[in-house]
Amino acid sequence: MTSFTVTGSSLSMLKPGEKGIVARMQTLKDSLQQEIRSLNINPGTTIIVEQRFPRFLVRIGTTQLVLTPEILNAIYVRLPS
């Protein structure tokens, strides 16, 4: 029997309280990548999901940010072990 584990996902899949480390940003729009980087979200950044509804709220260090669906769907994270 082969065991199956998930080591990464879209940030949008995380639940409140879960943590992910940014692995990559997947978007074809340079302007969206620049917007993400202007929020200090880069590969290696640790993001903790605070809430999903009514807005997707995350914490990066001591900073809380509300992410738009477009930004949210462009960020892929790896899950800490």
N, C-alpha and C positions, 0 to 999 in steps of 0.2 A: 504494500500500500504506500502510495506517495503522499506525503503531507503537503498541504497547501498553506502558504502564508502570504499575507499582503504586506509589502514593504513600502508601498507608495501609492498615492492617489491624488486626485484633484482636491484642492483645498475645500471645494464646495461639498465634499463628502464627509468632512470631519464634523463631529458632534460637539456641543458645548463641553468644555473642559479638556478636549483632546488637543494634542500638540503635534505640529508638523514642522519639519525643517525644509525650507524652500530648496527644491532640487533644480527647477527650471521654470521659465516663463514661456508659454507656448502661444504666440500670437504673431500674425503677419503684419500687424500695424506697428510701425516704429513709434507712433505717437502714444500708443497704449503702453509699450515697453518703457518709454520715457516717463509716463505718468506713474507706473508701478515703481520705477527706480526713484522718482521724486518723493515717494512715500517711505523711502529707505527700506524697500523690500528687494532683496538681492539673494542670489543663491547662497545658502548657508544661514539665512535669517531664520530664527525660531519664531513661530507664530502659534499663539494659543487662541482657540475659538472661545469667545465669551458668550455669544448668543447667535442664533440663526434667524429668529423672527422677532419683530417685524423687519429688522435690518440685520445684515450679517456683520457682527461686531467682533473684531479680533484685537488681541493685545500683542504688541511687540515691545518687549522690555517693559517700560512703565507707560508706554503710549497706547491709547486705544484708538482704533480706526474703524470707520464704517466703510466696507468695500462694496462697490457697485457689482452687479452680476457679471459685467464684462471683465472686470479685473479679477473677480473671484474665479471665473472659469478659465482664466489664462495662467493661474498659478498652480503648479504641481509640487507636492511635498513628498518627502520621505518620512516615514514614521520612525521615531526613535525606538531603539530596542530596549 
